[in-house]
């Protein structure tokens, strides 16, 4: 396991990426504090672009050759017991790719003219919180809900989702 000091490096990297975006696109400094329409645009863009591209990227990292897994993604799976920070345990290349994927809904809202500061903070907070919850190894949704609506386990990002979908598609290599 990596030392505790390394566990928040992805937060620093994402802050630097946000600062770079502000420098590259000065108009972002003049976003309104709130525009509710941006949340709807970001939700659609997340479902239409970020989720499918995240799936494809993760599938590539677990690819048949194992080259990307061995060089990059195996660090994420090095945690024997999943915990919230396991979501952030990855190489810088993976974090840059994740940051690019996270920016798609925000860019879509900006292109639609309805981005806001609240959207930027809320989306990043929700994205990272859900990733942490999916790796927390404690189920927060009652099992009875998954029994009543079995398809829900493939929609809600929870530890059950991670086990049911992600790990069933890509078994971990033998240690």
PyMOL commands that set and color helices and strands:
alter all, ss='L'
color gray80, all
select helices_A, chain A and resi 4-6+9-24+26-30+37-61+67-71+73-78+84-88+92-111+117-134+143-148+150-154+159-169
alter helices_A, ss='H'
color red, helices_A
deselect
rebuild
show_as cartoon
